[in-house]
Amino acid sequence: MKVRSTIQNVVFWISLGAIAWLIVGTIAFVIGAEDKIVWTCICGASLGVIGIKYSVRRNQRTGI
């Protein structure tokens, strides 16, 4: 069994969360949910992307 490096695990889990926010946001938009819910999903996905960039940058500088 091969163990992935820590940064790969971090990026994997953050990506999974961001994708989940996008899926839920798309479903909420299609079914006509309140704007507040759609914007919450957009913000969640955006923070996921920022988290990926931050984690990769931090790993390059100091190592996780």
ABEGO torsion letter per residue (X at the ends): XBBBBAAAAAAAAAAAAAAAAAAAAAAAAAAGBBAAAAAAAAAAAAAAAAAAAAAAAAAAAAEX
